[in-house]
């Protein structure tokens, strides 16, 4: 609507300049019209700036709301992660409890010897050996089939052992 009014005044100025071109005060009246149009244009520009500020404020508020939503999602993911970790920990505890019930079970090997590893991995340092028909106790075996020795530090591969009940 403001643009329509502005266009109407431009047409008015153009027609006014032709009407007053022959008169002595034409310069003065054209200047008054120019000032009037300048005032309308300036008012329109101020109105546009106000609208832009409103949009910027609205966008800033939207960004704050989105940031709050992102923070909430991250908190929920952290809760889920800690819940999953707790479930995994409980599962490991249950496995350990089940595997620790080996008080009446001994193990031996059928090969010449096997290596005792510092950690449950083939890449781990060898810290000892178990020889043929030597009997050992196991504290627990993990899900990767590595068994912790009960009487000493170290791990052995489960597939190399067989149970001897006494």
Helices and strands as residue ranges (DSSP letters): H 2-19, G 20-22, H 26-99, E 105-108, E 113-117, E 126-131, E 138-141, E 146-149, E 155-157, G 158-160, E 162-165
